[in-house]
């Protein structure tokens, strides 16, 4: 996927307040450098003047070793997958004040357990839109029995459309396919003009602009939050 510098700049500007990795803050670099989420950690943290603590491969696969690294390095913010929090003990990492979650579906039970101790954001986005497209800070009154939390509202300069098979917007509450617009869109797939043309299509709402067909199903709630509803090809 050929991501432009403009997409990275937009990610840094939009995700800075979400991650909260400014001077004096220490960010956990958890994602492998072969995974797009590592771009979020590195670019957003260093651009904001924060400090990056890089987990080794051994620490990423050992919850006790990772918790020890987090404590010893004084990590205060972290962007990770929900499955990591399912194997960590919140009491073992009391210094982390902000968790940014993504790349996997988050359950209300897991979110409620961690939100009681720190800030928790739920995010969504594909590599083709430069890592993150939507985000939401979860409320402290989450209940474990609730439905899965929403995946958020569009980041700055990002557009999200939920459309039917004829590229018409669906009503709030109805499920459709999510399409993304904005400066975060990649140029396309290197050496794959056929796939680029299939996934990056003309936007009927913004003349001259493209939108990315995610293949993900979603719905809008009445409060303007986006909810993940599965894959279109399932």
C-alpha positions in Angstrom: 0.0 0.0 0.0 1.5 3.3 -1.1 0.7 5.8 1.6 1.5 9.5 1.0 3.3 11.9 3.3 0.1 14.0 3.5 -1.7 11.0 5.0 0.9 10.6 7.7 0.8 14.4 8.4 -2.9 14.2 8.8 -2.6 11.1 11.1 -0.1 13.0 13.4 -2.4 16.1 13.6 -5.6 14.1 14.2 -4.3 11.4 16.5 -2.1 13.7 18.7 -4.9 14.6 21.1 -6.2 11.0 21.1 -2.9 9.3 22.0 -1.9 12.2 24.3 1.9 11.6 23.9 3.4 15.0 24.5 6.5 16.1 26.4 6.9 14.2 29.6 4.7 11.3 28.4 6.1 7.8 27.6 4.5 5.8 24.8 4.7 2.0 24.6 5.8 0.9 21.1 4.0 -2.4 21.1 3.2 -3.1 17.5 5.8 -4.8 15.3 7.5 -2.5 12.8 6.0 -4.6 10.1 2.5 -3.6 11.2 0.9 -0.3 10.3 0.0 0.5 13.9 3.7 1.1 14.6 3.5 4.2 12.4 0.9 5.6 14.8 3.2 5.1 17.8 6.4 6.4 16.3 5.1 9.3 14.2 2.5 10.7 16.7 4.8 10.3 19.7 7.9 11.8 18.3 6.1 14.6 16.5 4.6 15.6 19.9 7.9 15.5 21.7 7.1 12.4 23.7 9.3 9.4 24.6 9.0 6.0 22.9 9.7 2.8 24.8 10.1 -0.1 22.3 9.0 -3.6 23.4 11.1 -6.5 22.2 9.5 -9.5 20.5 10.0 -11.5 23.7 8.2 -8.8 25.7 5.3 -8.6 23.3 4.6 -12.3 23.8 5.0 -12.4 27.5 2.4 -10.5 29.5 4.5 -10.4 32.7 7.6 -9.2 31.0 5.6 -6.6 29.1 4.0 -5.3 32.3 7.4 -5.1 33.9 8.7 -3.0 31.0 5.7 -0.7 31.2 6.3 -0.1 34.9 10.1 0.2 34.7 10.0 2.6 31.8 7.2 4.7 33.3 4.9 4.2 30.3 1.9 6.6 30.5 0.1 6.0 27.1 -0.2 3.0 24.9 -1.8 2.0 21.6 -2.5 -1.8 21.6 -4.9 -4.5 20.5 -7.8 -5.5 22.8 -6.5 -9.0 23.0 -3.4 -7.7 24.9 -5.6 -6.2 27.6 -7.4 -9.5 28.0 -4.1 -11.1 29.2 -2.8 -8.2 31.3 -3.8 -7.4 34.8 -4.8 -3.8 35.2 -3.2 -3.7 38.6 0.1 -4.6 37.1 0.3 -1.4 34.9 -1.2 1.4 37.1 0.9 4.1 35.5 -0.8 4.0 32.1 -3.4 6.7 32.0 -4.6 6.3 28.4 -5.2 3.2 26.3 -5.9 3.5 22.6 -7.4 0.3 21.2 -7.8 -0.9 17.6 -7.4 -3.6 14.9 -9.7 -6.0 16.8 -13.3 -5.9 17.9 -13.6 -4.6 21.5 -16.1 -6.1 23.9 -18.0 -4.1 26.5 -16.8 -6.4 29.3 -13.1 -5.8 28.5 -13.6 -2.1 27.9 -15.5 -1.6 31.2 -12.8 -3.4 33.2 -10.0 -1.1 31.9 -12.1 2.1 31.6 -12.6 1.9 35.4 -8.8 2.6 35.8 -7.8 4.7 32.9 -8.9 6.5 29.8 -9.8 4.1 26.9 -10.3 5.0 23.2 -11.7 2.7 20.6 -10.5 3.3 17.1 -10.9 1.9 13.6 -9.0 2.3 10.3 -7.3 0.4 7.5 -3.8 0.8 6.2 -5.4 2.2 3.0 -6.5 5.2 5.0 -3.2 5.7 6.9 -3.9 3.5 10.0 -6.8 5.3 11.8 -10.0 6.8 10.5 -12.4 7.0 13.5 -12.0 7.3 17.2 -14.1 7.7 20.4 -13.3 8.2 24.1 -15.3 5.6 25.9 -17.6 6.8 28.7 -16.7 5.8 32.3 -20.2 4.3 32.9 -19.7 1.3 30.6 -21.4 -1.9 31.7 -20.0 -5.3 30.9 -23.3 -6.5 29.5 -23.5 -3.6 27.0 -23.2 -4.2 23.2 -19.7 -3.8 21.8 -18.6 -0.1 22.0 -18.8 2.1 18.9 -15.7 2.6 16.8 -16.1 6.3 16.9 -16.5 9.5 14.8 -14.4 10.5 11.8 -11.0 12.0 12.6 -10.3 15.6 11.4 -10.4 15.9 7.6 -11.7 12.3 7.3 -15.1 11.4 5.8 -17.0 8.2 6.4 -20.0 7.2 4.3 -22.2 4.1 5.0 -23.6 3.2 1.7 -25.8 0.5 0.0 -24.9 -1.5 -3.1 -25.9 1.4 -5.3 -23.7 3.9 -3.3 -26.6 5.5 -1.6 -26.4 6.6 2.0 -28.4 4.3 4.3 -30.5 5.6 7.2 -29.1 5.7 10.7 -29.4 2.3 12.3 -29.3 0.5 8.9 -26.2 -1.5 8.0 -24.2 -0.7 4.9 -20.6 -0.8 3.6 -18.2 1.8 5.0 -16.4 4.1 2.6 -13.6 6.5 3.6 -12.5 9.8 2.1 -9.9 12.5 3.0 -6.2 13.2 2.8 -5.4 9.9 4.6 -6.3 7.8 1.6 -3.3 5.9 0.1 -2.3 6.3 -3.5 -3.2 2.7 -4.1 -1.6 -0.7 -4.3 1.9 -0.7 -5.7 2.0 -2.7 -8.9 -1.7 -3.5 -8.7 -3.7 -1.0 -10.8 -6.6 -3.5 -11.1 -7.0 -3.8 -7.3 -6.5 0.0 -6.9 -9.3 0.7 -9.3 -11.6 -1.8 -7.6 -11.1 -0.4 -4.0 -10.4 3.3 -4.6 -13.5 4.6 -6.5 -14.8 8.0 -7.4 -16.8 9.7 -4.6 -20.3 10.7 -5.8 -20.6 13.3 -3.0 -17.2 15.1 -3.5 -16.6 15.7 -7.2 -13.0 15.0 -8.2 -12.2 13.1 -5.0 -11.8 9.4 -4.3 -13.2 7.1 -1.6 -11.9 3.8 -0.3 -14.2 0.9 -0.2 -13.3 -0.9 3.0 -15.3 -4.1 2.7 -16.4 -3.5 6.3 -20.1 -3.3 7.3 -21.1 -0.5 9.7 -24.1 1.5 10.9 -24.6 5.0 12.3 -26.3 5.4 15.6 -28.6 8.3 16.3 -25.8 10.1 18.3 -23.5 10.1 15.3 -21.2 7.3 16.3 -20.1 4.5 13.9 -20.6 0.9 14.9 -18.8 -2.1 13.3 -21.1 -4.7 11.9 -18.8 -7.3 10.3 -17.3 -7.9 6.9 -19.2 -7.6 3.6 -17.7 -10.9 2.4 -18.6 -13.0 5.4 
